Amino acid sequence: LFLRGAPERHVPFGRLRSPRGSRLARGDRTRRAFVKPNPLIVAPIALVLIASVALVVTRRGGGRDALFSGTVEATEARLGFVVPGRIESVRFREGDRVKAGEVMAVLDTVEAAARMGEAAARVDAASAALDEVVRGSRPEEIQQARAARDAAEQRQTDAQQDFDRTQELFKSGAVGQQSLDKAKNALDLAKSGLKQADESLHLVEQGPRRERVAAQRAQLGTAQAAREAARAQLANTTLRAPFDGVVTVRHHEPGEIVAAGSAVFSLMNPDDRWVRIYVSESRVGAVRTGQKVGITCDTFKGRRYDGEVVYISSEAEFTPKNVQTQEERVKLVYAVKVRVADDPRFDLKPGMPADVRLEPQAQ
């Protein structure tokens, strides 16, 4: 195509011309058939290649959308009486909604009310006794003590005079030793009586001792404690809802005898539901507490519920048997708790299978 010493000329491939029917012409037509492919054949192949690459990236990359299966769970409390007794009334059935503080069941209160009345009577008696001790002696009691002291003093005066006369007679020989001893004993007895009367008057005028008041106050405190215990027993015959919830199980009926702690109701808290999923070691690094996720379920197709990651286990565990994730073969997984943040219709019920989609986090 090029002659030695002649200037070079670049001829476009499409401009080359060959004699009709030559091999070069036939080869040119063949080359043009490969250069211009059919789009109807290439387009499906390209789509298949793109889908395959996307699937590989989704499965192997960290931080991409990932779908995990789990089960809806909820906080459920087993409610019962703290005292034994016979059930008098039960006011709710399965499926009923209750408000916090509502009475759900009541025990027979005859015995509890009787114990409460007895305890209250003991408190009244102890309180009256304490008041009497604190007030001290009445005026009439003080007057009686003073009169008794005056009488004892008069007896001592008379005994002293009698002893003096007997002693003079003994000195003159008019009476013997026996008469003198008798007068001496009478004087000693009168002195002892006066001393006791003085002490009694002093106590009456002084008022009660601190020790006695303290002892009486202690008795009153014991009676009051017994009354509070009886009141608590009476209050415990009423079963109230601890939170807003839905009755899932009614375990007993009116007339049945229940032991303390035996469940009468199972109450579920609809505001505290979550989905527990298990994330493999390769993906748990992309999960964060507070991360927003999407929740779906087969029962309500087309609906998406907002969720939030509230707990990530700090320890790995072996894959539970009921896990149905895309990575079931991974042996070690981490439990993740996803709270249901938006479900006002209460569509997601405990025990219902659900899927959680972990969306990528902004870096």
Secondary structure as GFF3:
##gff-version 3
##sequence-region A 1 363
A	DSSP	three_ten_helix	13	15	.	.	.	ID=ss1
A	DSSP	alpha_helix	23	35	.	.	.	ID=ss2
A	DSSP	alpha_helix	39	60	.	.	.	ID=ss3
A	DSSP	beta_strand	66	80	.	.	.	ID=ss4
A	DSSP	beta_strand	85	90	.	.	.	ID=ss5
A	DSSP	beta_strand	97	98	.	.	.	ID=ss6
A	DSSP	beta_strand	103	107	.	.	.	ID=ss7
A	DSSP	alpha_helix	110	135	.	.	.	ID=ss8
A	DSSP	alpha_helix	139	172	.	.	.	ID=ss9
A	DSSP	alpha_helix	177	206	.	.	.	ID=ss10
A	DSSP	alpha_helix	210	235	.	.	.	ID=ss11
A	DSSP	beta_strand	238	240	.	.	.	ID=ss12
A	DSSP	beta_strand	245	250	.	.	.	ID=ss13
A	DSSP	beta_strand	257	258	.	.	.	ID=ss14
A	DSSP	beta_strand	263	280	.	.	.	ID=ss15
A	DSSP	alpha_helix	281	284	.	.	.	ID=ss16
A	DSSP	beta_strand	292	296	.	.	.	ID=ss17
A	DSSP	beta_strand	305	312	.	.	.	ID=ss18
A	DSSP	beta_strand	317	318	.	.	.	ID=ss19
A	DSSP	beta_strand	332	340	.	.	.	ID=ss20
A	DSSP	beta_strand	353	358	.	.	.	ID=ss21
###
